[in-house]
Amino acid sequence: MAAAAEARVKSELEKTLESLEQHQLRPIQHKSHLCAAKCCDNQSASKASVQQCMTRCFQPLQDIQKFMETELQRFQGRLSRCAQQCQDDIQDKVDTNTSQSDMNKYQEQLEKCVEKCCNDSIPVISTMHDKMKKIIRETDQKS
């Protein structure tokens, strides 16, 4: 049960990231590379000034990637905390006298709890996608 839910979360996350990469990030990457190529057009510029120019060209892309990493870490942390809470709740019920049938019941409860964590996180992916898309658009407009 939980494994299928985890796979759905992973699949949804991969689709979201692929969509962002193809439709939002690639045009910015393209623009950054064209900008960097123009930095090399000035034959009289010093190596340092060309490097500074190229760094400026890629700064928006780096800012976006840093933001996206932070958002993904927050999402993964949120999901991990939920799963850990499931684990803690079950561990609180287990002691040295817990029977095998109770252990089986607790394992099933744990699976259901983790599955709920996964199912609850899927709508968050859509919200995260929209937030990332907005930040990408705003960052691109600034550059």
C-alpha positions in Angstrom: 0.0 0.0 0.0 2.5 2.6 1.1 4.9 1.6 -1.6 2.3 2.3 -4.3 1.5 5.7 -2.7 5.2 6.5 -2.5 5.5 5.7 -6.2 2.6 8.0 -7.0 4.3 10.8 -5.2 7.6 10.2 -7.0 5.9 10.0 -10.3 3.9 13.2 -9.7 7.1 15.0 -8.6 9.0 13.8 -11.6 6.3 15.0 -14.0 6.2 18.4 -12.3 10.0 18.9 -12.4 10.1 17.7 -16.0 7.4 20.2 -17.0 9.2 23.0 -15.3 12.5 22.1 -16.8 11.1 21.9 -20.4 8.7 24.8 -20.4 10.2 27.3 -17.9 13.9 26.6 -17.3 15.1 25.7 -20.8 14.2 29.1 -22.3 16.1 30.8 -19.4 19.0 28.5 -20.0 18.9 29.4 -23.6 18.9 33.1 -22.8 21.7 32.6 -20.3 23.9 30.9 -22.9 23.2 33.5 -25.5 24.1 36.2 -23.0 27.3 34.4 -22.1 28.2 34.1 -25.7 27.8 37.9 -26.2 30.2 38.4 -23.3 32.9 36.8 -25.4 32.2 39.1 -28.4 34.2 41.9 -26.9 37.8 41.0 -27.9 39.3 43.8 -25.9 37.7 42.9 -22.6 39.8 41.5 -19.9 39.5 37.9 -18.8 38.0 39.0 -15.5 35.4 41.3 -17.0 34.3 38.5 -19.4 34.0 36.1 -16.5 32.0 38.7 -14.5 29.7 39.2 -17.5 29.2 35.5 -17.9 28.5 35.1 -14.1 25.8 37.8 -14.4 24.2 36.0 -17.3 23.8 32.8 -15.3 22.9 34.4 -12.0 19.1 34.3 -12.6 19.3 30.6 -13.5 21.4 29.8 -10.4 18.9 31.8 -8.2 16.0 29.8 -9.7 17.8 26.4 -9.2 18.6 27.3 -5.6 15.0 28.3 -4.9 13.8 25.0 -6.5 16.2 23.0 -4.4 15.0 24.7 -1.2 11.3 24.0 -2.2 12.1 20.4 -2.9 13.9 20.0 0.4 11.0 21.5 2.3 8.6 19.2 0.5 10.7 16.1 1.3 11.2 17.3 4.9 7.4 17.6 5.3 6.8 14.2 3.9 9.6 12.7 6.1 8.2 14.3 9.2 4.8 12.9 8.5 6.1 9.4 8.0 8.3 9.7 11.1 5.2 10.7 13.1 3.5 7.6 11.9 6.5 5.6 13.0 6.6 7.3 16.4 2.9 6.7 17.0 3.3 3.0 16.4 6.5 2.7 18.5 4.6 4.3 21.4 2.2 1.3 21.3 4.9 -1.4 21.2 6.6 -2.9 24.2 8.4 -6.1 25.1 5.1 -7.9 25.6 3.6 -7.0 22.2 2.2 -10.1 20.5 3.0 -11.0 16.9 -0.7 -10.4 16.0 -0.5 -6.9 17.5 2.8 -6.3 15.6 1.0 -7.2 12.4 -1.9 -4.9 13.2 0.6 -2.1 14.0 2.5 -2.7 10.8 -0.8 -2.3 8.9 -1.6 0.9 10.7 1.9 2.2 9.9 1.4 1.4 6.2 -2.0 3.2 6.2 -0.6 6.2 8.0 2.4 6.5 5.6 0.0 6.0 2.6 -2.1 8.9 4.0 1.0 11.1 4.2 1.8 10.4 0.6 -1.8 10.9 -0.6 -1.9 14.2 1.4 1.3 15.4 -0.2 0.2 15.0 -3.8 -1.9 18.2 -3.8 1.1 20.0 -2.3 3.1 19.1 -5.4 0.7 21.1 -7.6 0.9 24.1 -5.2 4.7 23.8 -5.3 4.6 23.7 -9.1 2.6 26.8 -9.3 4.8 28.6 -6.8 8.0 27.6 -8.7 6.5 28.6 -12.0 5.6 32.0 -10.5 9.1 32.6 -9.1 10.7 31.4 -12.4 8.6 33.9 -14.3 9.3 36.8 -11.9 13.1 36.0 -11.9 13.1 35.8 -15.7 11.3 39.2 -16.0 13.9 40.8 -13.8 16.8 39.7 -15.9 
